[in-house]
Amino acid sequence: MPQATHDQHAGEQPLPDPRTPRAGGGVVPVLAFAGITVAVMQTLLVPVIKDLPALLHTDPSNATWVLTATLLAGAVATPIMGRLGDLFGKRKMLLTSLAVMVIGSLICAFTDQLVVMIAGRALQGFAMGAIPLGIGIMRDELPREKLGSAMALMSSSIGVGGGLALPAAALVAQHADWHTLFFGAAGLGVLSMVLTVLAVPETSLRAPGRFDLPGALGLSLGLVCLLLPITKGSDWGWTSATTLGLIAASLLILVLWGLFELRSPAPLVDLRTSARREVLLTNLTSVMVGVAFYAVSLVLPQLLQLPVSTGYGLGQSMVVAGLCVAPLGLTMMFVAPLYARLSARRGPKVSLMLGMLIIAIGYGAGLGLMSAAWQTVVIAVVLGAGIGLAYSSLPALIIGAVDPSETGAANGLNTLMRSIGTSVSSAVIGMVLANTSVRMGPVQVPSMEGFRTSFMIATGAVLIGLVLAAFLPSQRNALRPGGGGGGGGGGGAGHAPAPPGAGPRRQAGWGGVGWGCRVPGAGSLWCWGAWGARAAPLCVPGPGARGAPRRPPPPPTGRRPHRRPRVPSPDRTASGAGCSMRTARRWLAPTSR
């Protein structure tokens, strides 16, 4: 076969590296601000929740739909917007999410009608997809040495926004009309959109395929049928026909949806990837972290605002209660740099387990630290540190296990798991507090027994998550500078990337040389060899493949090294038909010097 000369390849440009940093220095704070902005929507109305029936001229059971709509919309939007970002551009979908949030805020700001308010709150919740989109942009645009702390900050923005919104919303609600909260939310959304346009570049990485509309509709319907009885079960009755019927319908819909996704050529959620041990265990652990996070958000504000006459209430105002809980979010934000250093040394698995251990210690200590306002601040700081470490570790574990083109959808699914955890926590803790309440005059108030039981439930959830996290594989090099990124292409620093969308099954490096392989289909093995900054994809047929050339064209590498890398032992395809890396090396060998 004719050999390509150095002159033929002299004019060729190196393949673009999707990991080359193109983002400016402002991309991390801008994306983190966007995450905090959308997270504010979750707790925006918590300070006025007891007044909602009077404000909306309805009964308490209907008023809770104002909070439930935001939760349901956020759960549905996260995986869908993540997939749309992978297909059409993460920055574009981030701006779309923020624009929908602004529209929803303005709708709420000009109405006192229950149905219109519910619709606006649902549009506000739709913006929760901005958090996995921001994590995906960071993965695509930032260098490895900055990626760990940046993703930690973005992931923690869920808790940071929720924690900081409580005192700010309480202050506004106490001194102004409650509609001012929505005008402020719209202003934050517009500011975030402007900053995103100015500072955040659009990523060049795109996933192949098309948007799975039937899959999106099926997942949305299944999630609504699942989360609706969880959030409203205490009002409807856990054994009522409506609650049990919706749960049964959700299980049926989600099973049928899963079968459809497995057969789809371009699924909304790659269930085969989601079933990998590292992805599955990370998502299950996320549910437990979500349960633990929401428990403290429900217990401490109520404990602080109960009157002293109860014997255990701390008698604080709405604003003071919010300020006592605010360290929860602030600590989560400040722990991000610590996570980056810890993860670089020990890996995200160790960071996750350490965070969950700190959460368990915080809840255990909280059983005896409920008699003064300063004690609640201590609880908030300890739990904030643990939740911050745990939340920061989750996206690193996910992106270390999936292909770069699936980052948005995979992180969207992980954020959904956290939302399911918070929904379960809200339902269970709410039921516990209601069933253990005591009568004080004409009203029922939560009891100290209910508060302590809630903390024990959160501790149990964290311990279950700790056991699940112990079975995760280690990813110590996932985000190290120059380390092989799990699921990404390329070897160490200086290596050329894999072909777009190719996740290495095995890879080895020697000097400036990088090798890698992945399996696109049965009977063949995609291999790439990289010398310096150039890469050449080669299709090496397996034993059962037919019609393959005896020797593929030589790679456009110019000069080749005098030595070739040592290559690992055979890598097998998914179907069992494999071709060895030794064979690939022999086929890559030059025919003439």
C-alpha positions in Angstrom: 0.0 0.0 0.0 1.4 3.4 -0.8 2.8 5.2 2.2 2.0 8.8 3.0 5.0 11.0 3.2 5.8 13.8 5.7 5.1 16.4 3.0 1.5 15.1 2.6 0.8 15.7 6.3 2.8 18.9 6.7 -0.2 21.1 6.0 -2.5 19.2 8.2 -3.6 20.9 11.5 -3.6 19.0 14.8 -7.0 17.7 15.8 -8.8 20.1 18.1 -8.7 19.1 21.7 -12.1 19.5 23.4 -10.3 19.9 26.7 -8.3 23.0 25.6 -9.3 25.8 27.9 -11.0 28.6 26.0 -13.0 30.1 28.9 -12.1 33.3 30.6 -11.5 33.7 34.3 -15.1 34.8 34.9 -16.8 31.6 33.8 -16.7 29.9 37.2 -18.2 32.7 39.3 -20.8 33.4 36.6 -21.9 29.8 36.4 -21.9 29.5 40.1 -24.1 32.6 40.4 -26.5 31.1 37.9 -26.7 27.9 40.0 -27.3 29.9 43.2 -30.0 32.0 41.4 -32.0 29.0 40.3 -31.6 27.3 43.7 -33.1 30.3 45.3 -36.4 29.4 43.7 -36.7 26.3 45.8 -36.8 28.1 49.2 -38.1 31.5 48.0 -41.5 31.2 49.7 -40.5 29.2 52.8 -40.7 32.3 55.0 -44.3 33.0 54.0 -45.5 29.5 53.7 -47.8 29.7 56.7 -49.4 32.8 55.2 -50.0 31.4 51.7 -53.6 30.3 52.3 -54.6 33.8 53.3 -52.5 35.5 50.6 -53.9 33.3 47.8 -57.5 33.0 49.2 -57.5 29.3 49.4 -57.2 26.4 51.9 -53.8 25.1 53.2 -53.9 21.9 51.2 -54.3 23.8 47.9 -51.7 26.4 48.9 -49.0 23.7 49.1 -49.3 23.2 45.3 -47.3 26.5 45.0 -44.3 24.6 46.4 -45.0 21.2 44.9 -45.2 22.7 41.3 -41.7 24.0 41.6 -40.3 20.7 42.9 -42.0 18.7 40.1 -40.9 21.0 37.3 -37.3 21.0 38.5 -37.2 17.2 38.7 -38.6 16.9 35.2 -36.4 19.6 33.7 -33.0 18.5 34.9 -32.5 15.4 32.7 -34.3 16.9 29.7 -32.3 20.1 29.7 -29.1 18.2 30.2 -29.8 16.1 27.1 -30.8 19.2 25.1 -27.6 20.8 26.1 -25.5 17.8 24.9 -27.3 17.9 21.6 -27.7 21.7 20.8 -25.3 23.5 23.1 -25.1 23.8 26.9 -24.8 27.6 27.0 -27.9 28.0 24.7 -29.9 25.8 27.0 -28.6 27.5 30.1 -29.9 30.9 28.8 -33.2 29.2 27.9 -33.6 27.9 31.4 -32.9 31.3 32.9 -35.3 33.0 30.5 -38.1 30.6 31.5 -37.4 31.3 35.1 -37.6 35.1 34.5 -41.0 34.7 32.8 -42.3 32.5 35.6 -41.1 35.1 38.2 -42.9 37.9 36.4 -46.1 35.9 36.1 -46.1 35.3 39.9 -45.3 38.9 40.6 -48.5 40.2 39.1 -51.0 37.7 40.4 -52.9 36.6 43.5 -54.8 33.8 41.7 -53.8 30.3 42.8 -53.8 28.6 39.4 -51.8 31.3 37.8 -49.3 31.3 40.7 -48.9 27.5 40.4 -48.1 27.9 36.7 -45.5 30.6 37.3 -43.9 28.6 40.1 -43.7 25.6 37.7 -41.8 27.8 35.2 -39.5 28.9 38.0 -38.7 25.3 38.9 -37.9 24.6 35.2 -34.6 26.5 35.7 -33.1 23.8 37.9 -31.7 22.3 34.7 -29.1 25.1 34.8 -27.0 23.3 37.4 -26.1 20.2 35.4 -25.7 22.4 32.3 -23.2 24.5 34.2 -21.2 21.5 35.3 -21.1 20.3 31.7 -19.8 23.6 30.5 -17.1 23.5 33.1 -16.0 20.0 32.1 -15.8 21.1 28.4 -14.1 24.4 28.9 -11.9 24.4 32.0 -8.4 22.9 32.4 -8.1 19.9 34.7 -6.3 21.8 37.5 -9.3 24.1 37.9 -12.1 21.6 37.2 -12.3 20.1 40.7 -12.9 23.2 42.7 -15.2 24.7 40.0 -17.5 21.7 39.8 -17.5 21.5 43.6 -18.8 25.1 43.8 -21.3 24.6 41.0 -22.7 21.4 42.6 -22.9 23.0 46.0 -24.8 26.0 44.6 -28.0 24.0 45.2 -27.5 24.3 49.0 -25.8 27.7 48.9 -28.8 29.3 47.1 -31.3 27.6 49.3 -29.5 28.6 52.5 -28.9 32.2 51.5 -32.5 32.6 50.3 -34.0 32.0 53.7 -32.8 35.1 55.5 -33.0 37.3 52.5 -36.6 36.2 51.7 -37.5 36.6 55.4 -36.2 40.1 55.5 -38.1 41.1 52.3 -41.3 39.4 53.4 -41.2 41.1 56.8 -40.7 44.6 55.5 -42.3 44.7 52.0 -45.1 43.2 50.0 -44.5 39.5 49.3 -44.7 40.0 45.5 -41.4 41.8 45.9 -39.8 38.4 46.2 -40.7 37.6 42.6 -39.5 40.9 41.3 -36.2 40.2 43.0 -36.0 36.7 41.5 -36.7 38.1 38.0 -33.9 40.7 38.5 -31.4 37.9 39.6 -32.4 35.9 36.5 -31.8 38.8 34.1 -28.5 39.6 35.7 -27.4 36.0 35.4 -28.4 35.9 31.7 -26.4 39.1 31.0 -23.3 37.7 32.8 -23.6 34.4 31.0 -23.7 36.1 27.6 -20.6 38.1 28.4 -18.5 35.6 30.2 -19.5 32.0 29.2 -18.5 30.6 25.8 -20.5 28.0 23.9 -19.0 24.6 24.0 -18.1 22.9 20.7 -18.7 19.3 21.9 -22.0 17.9 20.7 -23.5 14.5 21.2 -24.7 12.6 18.1 -28.3 11.6 17.5 -31.6 13.4 18.0 -33.8 14.5 20.9 -35.9 11.6 22.2 -39.3 13.3 22.5 -41.2 10.1 23.4 -38.6 9.3 26.1 -38.9 12.9 27.5 -42.7 12.7 27.7 -42.6 9.2 29.3 -40.0 10.2 31.9 -42.0 13.4 32.7 -45.2 11.5 33.2 -43.6 8.8 35.3 -41.8 11.4 37.5 -45.0 13.4 38.1 -46.9 10.2 39.0 -44.1 9.2 41.4 -43.4 12.5 43.1 -46.9 13.8 43.3 -48.1 11.1 45.9 -44.8 11.5 47.8 -45.3 15.2 48.3 -49.1 15.1 48.8 -49.5 11.7 50.5 -49.8 13.3 53.9 -52.8 15.3 52.7 -54.5 12.6 50.7 -53.7 9.7 53.0 -50.9 7.2 52.4 -53.4 4.4 51.9 -55.9 6.3 49.8 -56.8 5.1 46.3 -55.4 8.2 44.7 -52.0 7.8 46.4 -51.6 4.1 45.8 -53.0 4.4 42.2 -50.5 7.1 41.3 -47.6 5.1 42.7 -48.6 2.0 40.8 -49.0 4.0 37.6 -45.6 5.6 38.0 -43.9 2.2 38.4 -45.7 0.9 35.3 -44.9 4.0 33.2 -41.2 4.0 34.3 -40.8 0.3 33.5 -42.3 0.8 30.0 -40.2 3.9 29.6 -37.0 2.0 30.5 -37.8 -0.7 27.9 -38.4 1.9 25.3 -35.1 3.7 26.1 -33.1 0.4 25.9 -34.4 0.0 22.3 -34.0 3.6 21.3 -30.9 4.5 19.1 -30.6 7.9 20.7 -32.2 7.6 24.2 -32.9 10.5 26.5 -31.0 8.7 29.3 -28.5 6.0 28.5 -29.7 3.3 30.9 -26.8 1.0 30.1 -24.4 3.7 31.2 -26.6 4.5 34.2 -26.5 0.8 35.2 -22.7 0.8 35.5 -21.6 0.3 39.1 -20.0 3.7 39.5 -22.9 5.6 38.0 -25.7 3.5 39.7 -24.1 3.7 43.2 -23.4 7.4 42.8 -27.0 8.1 42.0 -28.3 6.0 44.8 -25.9 7.8 47.2 -27.2 11.1 45.8 -30.7 10.2 47.0 -29.4 9.7 50.5 -27.5 13.0 50.5 -30.7 14.7 49.3 -32.6 13.2 52.3 -30.0 14.5 54.7 -29.8 18.0 53.2 -33.5 18.7 53.4 -34.0 17.4 56.9 -32.0 20.2 58.5 -33.8 22.7 56.3 -37.1 21.6 57.7 -36.2 21.2 61.3 -34.0 24.1 62.4 -36.2 27.0 61.1 -39.3 25.6 62.9 -37.3 25.0 66.1 -35.9 28.5 66.1 -39.3 30.2 65.6 -41.4 28.2 68.1 -42.3 30.2 71.1 -40.4 29.8 74.3 -43.6 28.8 76.1 -43.4 25.4 74.5 -40.5 24.6 76.7 -38.1 23.8 73.8 -38.8 26.5 71.2 -36.2 29.3 70.9 -38.6 32.2 70.2 -36.6 33.8 67.4 -38.0 36.0 64.6 -38.2 35.0 61.0 -35.1 36.9 60.1 -33.0 35.7 63.0 -34.0 32.1 62.2 -32.9 32.6 58.6 -29.6 34.0 59.7 -29.0 31.1 62.0 -29.5 28.6 59.1 -27.6 30.7 56.6 -24.1 29.2 57.6 -25.4 25.9 56.1 -25.1 27.4 52.6 -22.1 29.6 53.3 -20.1 26.6 54.6 -21.0 24.6 51.5 -19.5 27.4 49.4 -16.3 27.8 51.3 -15.6 24.0 51.5 -15.2 23.8 47.7 -11.4 24.7 47.6 -10.9 22.1 50.4 -12.6 19.5 48.4 -10.4 20.2 45.4 -7.2 19.6 47.4 -8.6 16.5 49.1 -10.0 15.0 45.9 -6.6 15.6 44.1 -4.9 13.6 46.8 -7.4 10.9 47.7 -10.0 11.0 44.9 -13.7 12.0 44.9 -14.8 8.7 46.6 -12.8 9.5 49.7 -14.2 13.0 49.7 -17.8 11.7 49.4 -17.3 9.2 52.3 -15.7 11.8 54.5 -18.5 14.3 53.8 -21.2 11.7 54.7 -19.3 10.8 57.9 -19.3 14.5 58.9 -23.0 14.7 58.2 -23.6 11.7 60.4 -21.5 13.3 63.2 -23.4 16.6 62.8 -26.9 15.0 63.1 -25.7 12.8 66.0 -24.4 15.9 67.9 -27.6 17.8 66.9 -29.6 15.4 69.0 -28.3 17.2 72.1 -27.7 20.7 70.7 -31.1 22.1 70.4 -31.4 24.3 73.5 -29.9 27.6 72.2 -29.7 29.6 69.0 -25.9 29.4 68.9 -26.1 25.6 69.0 -28.2 25.6 65.8 -25.5 27.7 64.2 -22.9 25.0 65.1 -25.2 22.3 63.7 -25.6 24.3 60.5 -21.8 24.8 60.1 -20.9 21.1 60.7 -23.7 19.8 58.4 -22.8 22.4 55.7 -19.2 21.2 55.6 -20.3 17.6 55.2 -23.0 18.3 52.7 -20.6 20.5 50.8 -18.0 17.8 50.5 -20.6 15.2 49.5 -22.3 17.4 46.9 -18.9 18.4 45.5 -17.9 14.8 45.0 -21.0 13.7 43.1 -20.4 15.4 39.7 -16.7 14.3 39.7 -17.8 10.7 40.2 -20.3 11.0 37.4 -18.1 12.6 34.8 -15.4 10.2 35.6 -17.7 7.4 34.5 -19.4 8.7 31.4 -18.5 9.9 27.9 -17.9 13.6 27.5 -20.8 13.9 25.1 -23.1 12.6 27.8 -22.0 14.9 30.6 -25.1 17.1 30.6 -27.6 14.2 30.6 -25.7 12.2 33.2 -25.4 15.2 35.6 -29.0 16.0 35.0 -30.0 12.5 36.1 -27.8 12.9 39.2 -29.5 16.2 40.0 -32.8 14.4 39.6 -31.7 11.8 42.1 -31.0 14.6 44.6 -34.4 16.1 44.0 -36.0 12.7 44.6 -34.1 12.5 47.9 -35.4 16.0 49.0 -38.9 15.0 48.0 -38.8 11.8 50.0 -37.3 13.7 52.9 -40.0 16.4 52.8 -42.7 13.7 52.8 -41.2 11.5 55.6 -40.1 14.4 57.9 -43.4 16.2 57.4 -45.3 13.0 58.3 -43.1 12.5 61.4 -43.5 16.1 62.6 -47.3 15.9 62.0 -47.8 12.6 63.9 -45.7 13.7 66.9 -47.1 17.2 67.2 -48.5 18.5 70.5 -51.4 20.9 71.1 -50.4 24.4 72.4 -53.7 26.3 72.9 -55.7 26.2 69.7 -52.9 24.9 67.4 -50.8 21.9 66.9 -47.0 22.5 67.0 -44.1 20.1 66.3 -42.6 18.4 69.4 -39.0 17.9 70.4 -39.5 14.2 69.9 -40.4 14.8 66.3 -37.3 17.0 65.8 -35.0 14.3 67.2 -36.7 11.5 65.3 -36.2 13.6 62.1 -32.5 13.9 62.9 -32.2 10.1 63.5 -33.9 9.4 60.1 -31.4 11.7 58.4 -28.6 9.9 60.2 -29.8 6.5 59.1 -30.1 7.8 55.4 -26.5 9.0 55.6 -25.2 5.7 57.0 -26.9 3.9 54.1 -25.3 6.3 51.7 -21.9 5.7 53.3 -22.3 1.9 52.8 -23.2 2.5 49.1 -20.3 4.8 48.6 -17.8 2.2 50.1 -18.5 0.0 47.0 -17.6 2.8 44.5 -14.5 2.2 42.5 -11.6 4.6 43.2 -11.0 7.5 40.8 -8.0 9.1 42.2 -6.7 10.4 38.9 -10.0 11.5 37.5 -9.4 15.2 37.8 -5.7 15.5 38.4 -3.7 17.7 36.1 -2.3 15.5 33.4 -4.2 12.5 34.7 -6.4 10.4 32.5 -9.9 11.7 32.7 -12.4 9.0 33.1 -14.6 8.9 30.1 -12.6 11.6 28.4 -10.2 11.0 25.5 -6.5 11.1 25.7 -3.9 10.0 28.1 -1.8 12.3 30.2 -0.8 15.9 29.7 0.3 16.6 26.1 -1.5 13.6 24.7 -3.9 14.1 21.8 -7.5 13.4 22.5 -9.6 10.5 21.5 -11.9 10.8 18.5 -15.0 12.8 19.5 -17.3 10.8 21.8 -14.8 8.0 22.3 -14.3 6.9 25.8 -11.1 4.8 26.3 -11.5 1.2 27.5 -7.7 1.0 28.1 -5.0 3.5 27.6 -1.2 3.8 28.1 1.3 6.5 27.6 5.0 6.8 26.8 6.6 10.2 26.7 4.5 12.2 24.2 2.8 9.1 23.0 -0.8 8.2 23.8 -2.8 5.1 23.0 -6.4 4.3 23.6 -9.2 2.0 22.5 -13.0 1.8 22.6 -15.6 -0.5 21.2 -18.1 1.1 18.9 -19.7 -2.2 17.9 -19.2 -6.0 17.9 -16.3 -7.3 15.9 -14.2 -4.1 15.8 -12.0 -2.0 18.0 -11.4 1.7 17.6 -7.8 2.5 18.5 -5.9 5.7 18.3 -2.2 6.4 18.5 -1.0 9.9 19.3 2.5 11.3 18.8 2.9 14.8 20.1 -0.3 16.6 19.4 -1.6 14.5 16.5 -4.0 11.6 16.6 -4.9 9.0 14.1 -8.1 6.8 14.5 -7.6 3.2 13.2 -10.3 0.6 12.9 -8.7 -2.7 13.8 -11.1 -5.6 12.9 -11.8 -8.4 15.4 -11.7 -12.0 14.5 -15.2 -12.1 13.1 -15.0 -8.9 11.0 -15.0 -9.2 7.2 -13.8 -7.0 4.4 -11.2 -5.1 6.5 -8.0 -4.1 4.8 -4.9 -6.0 5.7 -3.2 -2.8 6.9 -5.0 0.5 7.6 -3.5 3.7 6.2 -0.6 5.1 8.4 -1.5 7.9 10.8 -0.8 11.5 9.8 2.0 11.8 12.4 4.9 13.2 10.5 8.0 11.8 12.3 7.5 8.8 14.5 9.4 8.0 17.7 12.2 5.5 17.6 10.4 3.5 20.2 6.8 2.5 20.4 4.8 2.4 23.7 4.3 -0.7 25.7 0.6 -1.6 25.3 -1.6 -3.5 27.7 -2.8 -7.0 27.2 -5.8 -7.7 24.9 -8.9 -5.6 25.3 -12.1 -7.5 24.5 -15.2 -6.2 22.8 -18.5 -6.3 24.5 -19.6 -9.3 22.4 -16.5 -11.4 23.3 -14.9 -10.9 19.9 -11.7 -9.0 20.5 -8.5 -7.9 18.9 -5.4 -7.4 21.0 -3.6 -4.2 21.5 -0.4 -6.0 20.5 -2.0 -6.6 17.1 -3.0 -3.0 16.9 0.6 -2.0 17.6 1.9 -4.3 15.0 -0.4 -2.9 12.4 0.6 0.6 13.3 4.3 -0.2 12.9 5.9 1.5 9.9 6.8 -0.6 6.9 9.9 1.4 6.1 12.3 3.7 8.0 
